Amino acid sequence: MTAPQPGAGLRRVARGGALNMAGAVAGAALNTVLVVVVTRGFSPETAGVLFAATSVYFIAAAVANLGTATGVVYFVARVRALGAGHLVPVVLRRACGPVAAVAVAAGAALWVGAADVARFAGAEGAADYVRVLAVVLPFAVVTDTLLAATRAFHDMRPTVALEKVGRPLAQVGLVAAVAATGGAGLLAAAWAGPYLPAALLALFWLRRVLRAAPPAEVPEAAAPPGGVEREVAARAFWAFTLPRSASTVAQLGIQRGGIVLVAALRGAADAAVLTAASRLLVVGQFAGQAVQHAAQPRLAELLAVGDREGAADLYRTATAWLVCLTWPVLLPAALYAPLVMGVFGDGYSGGAGVLVVLALTQMAGAALGMGDLVLTMTGRSRAALGNNVAALAVNVAGCVALVPALGAEGAAAAWAGAVLLRNLLPLAQLARGYGLHPFGRRWLLAAGACLGWFGAVPAAALAVLGPGAWSLAAALAAGGAGYAVTLWRLRGALGLAGLLRRRGSAAAVPPVSGTSRDITVRNR
């Protein structure tokens, strides 16, 4: 039997990426609205306390997740590509049991140590917030694993409906209701509450996905009871997943650690400015997640069957998509930084320099591609861990050195150094070890289109019309219209043509030659 045709696989990734991108746009807007509601509805000190508490919460959730989100996608996609779909339920059971137990333990520890955590974060009033977040921590962690399992089947709808749209929409409504009362006592509960129904809905949706998947035939080679299952579900799974868990913690430490350190070293108000600036870049972050979520299972399938050429093409194409999706947001944000930061209210316009640094850094990260994900899908989760730990060390050292004197701008500079290192290291490792890189004609076309319509056009509008809202609106209208036409004309060259073709079934993955005993993992 043969693997799926490359064109069909790219179309499937494009479809998944398009759905994820629609969810990313909605999710980014909702998350930005959520931050605006918090910053305008409460004092900078109260907003900073909430942001510091939620940053600690996200780090704790990343620790408790044990890397299972990536591990589930990797192994489920891999066993299905190799014709061993009967192992999917085993992998899911082995992943969900330990992660649920660890999440409950982490939530309990966070509850008990809430006062110490708040003191470390420099926000004494955050202890009650931390306790509320500790209650929902297990639900959030399990939800992440369940949604990853649905993505392994190339079904992006649960992630979009629950994670990108449903939960943040509920958070906006509840937080706005609390802000309308004039008190902050229920602020953390309003922020955390939607995680509970999201977990139940994710479980329901995964059951539907599993029932809809084609029944798996057990190969004769898998007949010896427990032999292959133990290899996949225990030793190989956790050997791959645990280093990925530590990598995820390091990544979140890079993203959120600066907020905690700014709160501890400079106070909650500076932390609120840094959070506001970083939230405006959530569109770029969500766009990256959209492409990565769609590409991740396909990369695992291609690398499982040794199709390095197909993996290289997907790597280059996905990088071009990342540039196309993120640069149109980041370039105008950097050019109109004072105006954009003013959205959050008085006292936030001074964070324009922070926004510029973050926007340019995220542009560079998108241009360098999703090297960390590709390296992980080759099985080298330990190498990815080393890269992320090195980047985290740069971020922490930079914050300690720069934040006391520069505040949020120092944290932004430290974050920039960490992000660049985290992207450059896997780029070099993939090029040296596998001959994979993200650059090519598609990359040049994507970068050129973005620089022209969202770099040159807004710069001209800024020079002629000034830095006001009408200037930005005119620049976005003109740039957006020209960009849409350009993308349409380049749809074939950029690999976007698959978005316009009829959607095929993504439920079944034809197996390739070999048996379930071929399921191994390189973990270097």
C-alpha positions in Angstrom: 0.0 0.0 0.0 1.2 3.6 -0.6 1.1 6.7 1.5 -1.4 9.5 0.7 -0.5 11.6 -2.3 1.5 14.7 -1.4 -1.0 17.0 -3.0 -3.9 15.6 -1.1 -1.9 15.9 2.1 -1.0 19.6 1.5 -4.6 20.3 0.7 -5.6 18.7 3.9 -3.1 20.8 5.9 -4.3 23.9 4.0 -7.9 23.2 4.9 -7.0 22.6 8.5 -4.9 25.7 8.6 -7.7 27.8 7.1 -10.2 26.5 9.7 -7.6 27.1 12.5 -6.9 30.6 11.1 -10.5 31.5 11.2 -10.6 30.4 14.8 -7.3 32.2 15.4 -8.7 35.5 14.2 -11.8 35.1 16.4 -9.7 34.0 19.3 -7.2 36.8 19.0 -9.9 39.3 18.8 -11.7 37.9 21.8 -8.4 37.6 23.9 -7.6 41.2 23.0 -11.1 42.3 24.0 -10.7 40.4 27.2 -7.5 42.3 28.1 -9.1 45.6 27.1 -12.1 44.8 29.4 -9.7 44.0 32.3 -7.4 47.1 31.7 -10.4 49.5 31.3 -12.6 47.9 33.9 -10.1 47.7 36.7 -7.1 49.7 38.0 -3.6 48.9 36.6 -2.7 47.3 39.9 -5.7 45.0 39.9 -5.1 44.1 36.2 -1.4 43.5 36.9 -2.3 41.2 39.8 -4.6 39.1 37.6 -2.1 38.9 34.8 0.7 37.8 37.2 -1.6 35.1 38.7 -2.7 33.8 35.2 0.9 33.7 34.1 1.8 31.5 37.1 -1.3 29.4 36.2 -0.2 28.9 32.6 3.3 27.8 33.7 1.8 25.3 36.2 -0.6 24.0 33.5 2.4 23.5 31.2 4.2 21.5 33.9 1.2 19.3 34.6 0.5 18.7 31.0 3.6 16.4 30.8 4.0 17.2 27.1 1.0 14.9 26.2 -0.5 17.3 23.7 2.5 16.9 21.4 3.0 13.3 22.3 -0.6 12.3 21.5 -0.5 14.0 18.1 2.9 12.4 17.3 2.0 8.9 18.3 -1.6 8.8 17.1 -0.6 10.2 13.7 2.4 7.8 13.5 0.6 4.6 14.4 -2.2 5.4 11.9 0.2 6.1 9.1 2.0 2.8 9.8 -1.2 0.8 9.8 -1.4 0.2 13.5 -4.6 2.1 14.3 -5.6 -0.4 16.9 -3.0 1.1 19.2 -4.8 4.6 19.3 -7.0 3.8 22.3 -4.1 2.4 24.2 -2.0 5.5 23.6 -4.9 7.7 24.7 -5.5 5.8 27.9 -1.9 5.7 28.9 -1.6 9.5 28.2 -4.8 10.7 29.9 -4.5 8.7 33.1 -1.1 10.1 34.3 -1.7 13.6 33.1 -5.0 13.8 35.0 -3.4 12.6 38.2 -0.5 15.0 37.9 -2.8 17.9 37.1 -4.8 17.2 40.3 -1.6 17.1 42.3 -0.4 20.3 40.7 -3.7 22.1 41.4 -3.5 21.0 45.1 0.1 22.2 45.4 -0.9 25.6 43.8 -3.8 25.9 46.3 -1.6 25.2 49.3 1.2 27.4 48.2 -0.9 30.3 46.8 0.4 32.8 49.3 4.0 32.0 48.6 3.4 32.1 44.8 1.7 35.5 45.1 4.6 36.8 47.2 7.1 35.5 44.6 5.2 37.2 41.8 5.3 40.5 43.7 1.5 40.7 44.0 0.4 40.0 47.5 -3.2 40.3 46.5 -3.0 37.5 44.0 -3.2 34.7 46.6 -7.0 34.4 46.3 -6.8 34.5 42.5 -4.2 31.7 42.5 -6.5 29.5 44.6 -9.4 30.0 42.2 -7.1 29.1 39.2 -5.8 26.1 41.1 -9.3 24.6 41.1 -9.7 24.7 37.3 -6.1 23.7 36.6 -6.9 19.9 36.2 -9.8 20.7 33.8 -7.6 22.9 31.6 -4.8 20.4 31.4 -7.1 17.4 30.5 -8.9 19.6 27.9 -5.5 20.3 26.2 -4.8 16.6 25.9 -8.3 15.7 24.6 -8.2 18.4 22.0 -4.7 17.3 20.8 -6.2 13.8 20.3 -8.8 15.2 17.9 -6.2 17.1 16.0 -4.3 13.9 15.5 -7.2 12.8 13.4 -6.9 16.0 11.3 -10.1 17.3 13.0 -9.5 20.9 13.9 -13.1 21.8 14.7 -13.0 21.0 18.4 -9.9 23.1 19.0 -11.4 26.0 17.1 -14.9 25.8 18.6 -13.8 25.3 22.2 -10.3 26.7 22.7 -10.3 29.6 20.1 -13.8 30.8 20.3 -16.1 29.3 23.0 -13.9 29.6 26.1 -12.6 33.2 25.4 -16.1 34.4 24.4 -17.4 33.1 27.8 -14.5 34.8 29.6 -15.2 38.1 27.9 -18.9 38.0 28.9 -18.2 37.0 32.5 -15.3 39.4 33.1 -17.4 42.2 31.6 -20.2 41.4 34.0 -17.9 41.5 36.9 -16.4 44.8 35.7 -20.0 46.3 35.5 -20.5 45.6 39.2 -17.5 47.8 40.1 -15.8 45.1 42.3 -13.0 42.7 41.6 -13.8 39.9 44.1 -15.1 37.5 41.4 -12.6 38.6 38.7 -10.5 35.4 38.9 -13.7 33.2 39.0 -15.0 34.9 35.9 -11.8 34.3 34.1 -11.4 30.7 35.1 -15.0 29.4 35.1 -15.3 28.6 31.3 -12.5 25.9 31.6 -14.9 23.5 33.4 -17.6 23.2 30.6 -14.8 23.2 28.0 -13.3 20.0 29.5 -16.7 18.2 29.3 -17.3 19.3 25.8 -13.8 18.2 24.7 -14.4 14.7 26.1 -17.7 14.5 24.3 -16.2 15.6 21.0 -13.3 13.2 21.2 -15.7 10.3 21.7 -17.5 11.4 18.5 -14.2 11.6 16.6 -13.1 8.1 17.7 -16.5 6.6 16.8 -16.4 8.2 13.4 -12.9 6.9 12.6 -12.6 3.8 10.4 -12.3 0.6 12.5 -8.7 -0.5 12.8 -7.6 -4.0 11.9 -5.1 -5.5 14.2 -2.1 -6.8 12.2 -0.9 -10.4 13.0 2.4 -9.0 14.0 0.7 -7.3 17.0 -0.8 -10.5 18.3 1.5 -11.1 21.2 -0.4 -9.6 24.1 1.1 -6.4 25.5 4.4 -6.5 23.7 3.9 -3.7 21.2 1.4 -1.9 23.3 3.8 -1.5 26.2 6.5 -0.3 23.8 4.2 2.4 22.3 2.2 3.4 25.3 4.9 3.4 28.0 8.6 3.4 27.1 8.5 5.1 23.7 5.6 7.4 24.5 7.1 8.8 27.7 10.7 8.9 26.4 9.4 11.2 23.7 6.8 13.1 25.8 8.6 14.0 29.0 11.4 16.0 27.3 8.7 17.7 25.3 6.9 18.5 28.6 10.0 20.3 29.8 10.3 22.1 26.5 6.8 23.3 26.8 7.4 24.6 30.3 10.5 26.4 29.0 8.6 27.9 26.1 5.9 29.2 28.4 8.5 30.5 30.8 9.8 32.5 27.9 6.3 33.8 27.0 5.0 34.4 30.5 8.1 34.5 32.8 8.9 38.1 31.9 5.5 39.2 33.2 6.1 37.5 36.5 9.6 38.9 36.8 8.5 42.4 35.9 5.8 42.2 38.6 8.3 41.0 41.1 11.1 43.5 40.2 9.1 46.6 39.1 5.5 46.2 40.3 2.1 45.1 38.9 1.6 48.3 36.8 4.7 47.6 34.7 3.5 44.0 34.4 0.2 45.2 33.1 1.9 47.3 30.4 4.0 44.3 29.2 0.9 42.1 29.2 -1.1 44.6 27.2 1.7 44.9 24.6 2.1 41.2 24.3 -1.7 40.6 24.0 -1.8 42.8 20.9 0.5 40.2 19.3 -1.8 37.4 20.1 -3.0 37.4 16.5 0.5 36.4 15.4 0.7 33.8 18.1 -2.6 32.3 17.2 -1.8 32.3 13.5 1.3 30.3 14.2 -0.6 27.9 16.3 -3.2 27.6 13.5 -0.6 26.5 11.0 1.3 24.3 13.4 -1.8 22.5 14.6 -2.7 21.7 11.0 0.8 20.7 10.0 1.8 18.7 13.0 0.0 15.4 12.3 0.9 15.5 8.6 4.6 16.0 9.5 4.5 13.1 11.9 3.0 10.9 9.1 5.5 12.0 6.5 8.5 11.5 8.7 7.1 8.2 10.0 7.2 6.8 6.4 10.6 8.4 5.6 9.2 11.0 3.1 11.8 13.6 3.8 11.1 15.4 0.5 7.4 15.8 1.4 8.3 17.0 4.9 10.7 19.6 3.5 8.0 20.9 1.1 5.5 21.1 4.0 8.1 22.9 6.1 8.8 25.5 3.5 5.1 26.0 2.6 4.0 26.3 6.2 6.7 29.0 6.8 5.4 31.0 3.9 1.9 30.7 5.3 3.2 31.9 8.7 4.7 35.0 7.1 1.5 35.6 5.1 -0.6 35.4 8.3 1.5 37.2 10.9 3.4 40.0 9.1 0.2 41.9 8.0 -0.7 42.3 11.7 2.8 42.9 13.1 4.1 45.5 10.6 1.2 48.0 11.1 1.3 47.4 14.9 5.0 48.3 15.0 4.5 51.4 12.8 1.5 52.7 14.7 2.6 51.5 18.2 1.6 54.6 20.2 -1.8 54.6 18.7 -2.3 50.9 19.2 -1.2 50.9 22.8 -3.6 53.7 23.5 -6.5 51.2 23.0 -5.9 50.0 26.6 -6.4 53.4 28.2 -4.4 56.0 29.9 -1.0 55.0 31.1 -0.4 52.4 28.4 0.8 54.5 25.5 4.2 54.6 27.1 4.5 51.0 26.2 4.9 51.7 22.5 8.6 50.8 22.5 7.7 47.4 24.1 5.2 46.7 21.3 7.8 47.6 18.6 10.4 45.2 20.0 7.8 42.4 20.5 6.4 42.8 17.0 9.7 42.8 15.2 10.9 39.8 17.2 7.7 37.9 16.3 8.2 38.7 12.7 11.7 37.2 12.8 10.3 34.1 14.5 7.7 33.6 11.9 10.3 34.1 9.1 12.5 31.4 10.6 9.7 28.9 10.5 8.4 26.3 12.9 11.8 24.6 13.4 11.1 23.5 17.0 8.0 21.6 15.9 9.7 20.0 12.9 12.7 19.0 15.1 10.3 17.4 17.6 8.4 15.5 14.8 11.7 13.9 13.8 11.7 12.4 17.3 14.5 14.6 18.7 12.5 15.9 21.6 15.7 16.0 23.8 17.4 18.2 21.3 14.4 20.5 21.3 14.5 20.5 25.1 18.1 21.7 25.1 17.2 24.5 22.7 14.3 25.7 24.8 16.2 25.6 28.1 19.0 27.6 26.6 16.5 30.2 25.4 14.8 30.3 28.8 18.2 30.9 30.5 18.8 33.8 28.1 15.3 35.3 28.9 15.7 35.0 32.7 19.2 36.4 32.7 18.2 39.2 30.5 15.2 40.1 32.7 17.3 40.0 35.8 19.9 42.3 34.2 17.5 44.7 32.3 14.2 44.9 34.1 15.3 46.8 37.3 16.5 49.7 35.1 14.3 49.5 32.0 11.1 47.8 33.3 8.9 46.3 30.6 11.2 47.4 27.8 14.0 45.4 29.4 11.8 42.3 29.6 10.9 42.8 25.9 14.6 42.9 25.0 15.3 39.8 27.0 12.3 38.0 25.3 13.6 39.0 21.9 17.0 37.4 22.6 15.4 34.2 23.8 13.0 33.9 20.8 15.8 34.4 18.3 18.0 31.8 19.9 15.0 29.4 20.2 14.4 29.7 16.4 18.0 29.7 15.2 19.2 26.6 17.0 16.6 24.2 15.5 17.2 25.9 12.1 20.8 24.9 12.2 20.2 21.4 13.6 17.6 20.6 10.9 19.8 21.9 8.1 22.8 20.0 9.3 21.1 16.7 10.3 18.3 16.4 7.7 18.9 19.0 5.0 15.6 20.7 5.9 15.2 24.5 5.9 12.2 26.9 5.5 13.5 29.1 2.8 12.7 29.2 -0.9 10.7 30.9 -3.6 7.5 30.8 -1.5 9.2 32.5 1.4 10.5 35.3 -0.8 7.0 35.8 -2.4 5.3 35.9 1.0 7.8 38.3 2.5 7.8 40.6 -0.5 4.0 40.8 -0.6 3.8 41.6 3.1 6.5 44.2 3.1 4.9 46.0 0.1 1.3 46.1 1.3 1.7 46.2 5.0 5.1 47.9 5.3 5.4 50.4 2.5 1.8 51.4 2.4 1.3 52.1 6.1 4.7 53.9 6.2 3.4 56.2 3.4 0.1 56.7 5.1 2.0 57.6 8.3 4.1 60.1 6.6 1.2 61.8 4.7 -1.7 61.5 7.1 0.1 61.3 10.4 -0.2 58.8 13.3 -4.0 59.0 13.8 -6.7 56.4 13.6 -7.9 57.5 10.2 -4.3 57.1 8.8 -4.2 53.5 10.2 -7.6 52.7 8.8 -6.7 54.0 5.3 -3.4 52.1 5.4 -5.1 48.9 6.4 -7.9 49.3 3.8 -5.5 50.0 0.9 -2.9 47.4 2.0 -5.6 44.8 2.7 -7.2 45.2 -0.8 -3.9 45.0 -2.6 -2.7 42.1 -0.5 -5.9 40.1 -1.2 -5.4 40.6 -4.9 -1.8 39.6 -4.6 -2.5 36.4 -2.7 -5.1 35.4 -5.2 -2.7 35.8 -8.1 0.0 33.9 -6.1 -2.3 31.2 -4.7 -0.6 28.5 -6.7 2.9 29.6 -6.0 2.2 29.9 -2.3 0.4 26.5 -2.0 -2.9 28.1 -1.2 -4.8 26.6 -4.1 -5.8 23.7 -2.0 -8.1 26.0 0.0 -10.3 26.4 -3.0 -10.7 22.7 -3.9 -13.3 20.3 -2.7 -12.6 19.0 0.7 -11.8 15.3 0.9 -12.1 12.9 3.8 -9.3 13.2 6.3 -10.5 10.5 8.6 -8.7 7.6 7.1 -4.9 7.5 6.7 -3.8 4.7 4.3 -1.1 2.7 6.0 2.3 2.2 4.4 4.2 -1.0 4.1 5.3 -2.4 7.4 3.6 -3.5 10.6 3.0 -2.1 14.1 6.5 -3.4 15.1 7.9 -0.6 12.9 6.7 2.0 15.4 9.9 3.4 17.0 11.0 6.8 18.1 14.4 8.4 17.8 14.9 10.4 21.0 18.2 12.3 20.9 
